[in-house]
Every structure is written in C-alpha cells, then in structure tokens.
Amino acid sequence: MNKVPSLNYDKIIKVLKKDGWVVVRQRGSHIRLHKRTPSQMLKITVPAHKPIKRSTLSHVLKQAKLPLLKLSILLK
C-alpha cells in the first residue's frame, strides 16, 4: 500500500481504536481521540466525513504516528 486510501470516518475510528486510541468526545462533525504513551499523551481530531480526503487522512495518520503498513494490517 503506497498511497493513503480514501476511507469513511467510521473505518478510521475503528482502526484507531484497535491501535489503542479512545474516543473522548464529539463536537459537530469532529471526533476527538486520545492515546497515552509512556512518554506523552497523543491527541488527534478526525472529521466525521464520508469519505475523508486522502490528504486529511495522511495528516491524521502522521499525528497518530501510525504508518501505512500498520494501517493496512489493522484494516484486515
């Protein structure tokens, strides 16, 4: 998987939950998730759009420190 796929927000949330992220709140069309690591607390916001643009998903994955290879594994 070389390119970031175009996915719906519900699939992205499901994948992030498998990776240890927790949905904290939703305000309008944005969903806030947190993940605690040994050194820091990571926070990301996922837009509740169908589908999410590839560039937006790329930025979300970068903030979540989730490589494309791991994304493809978690999608299965």
Secondary structure, DSSP 8 states (H G I E B T S, - for coil): --S-----HHHHHHHHHHTT-EEEEEETTEEEEEEE-SS-EEEEEEE--SS--HHHHHHHHHHHT--HHHHHHHH-
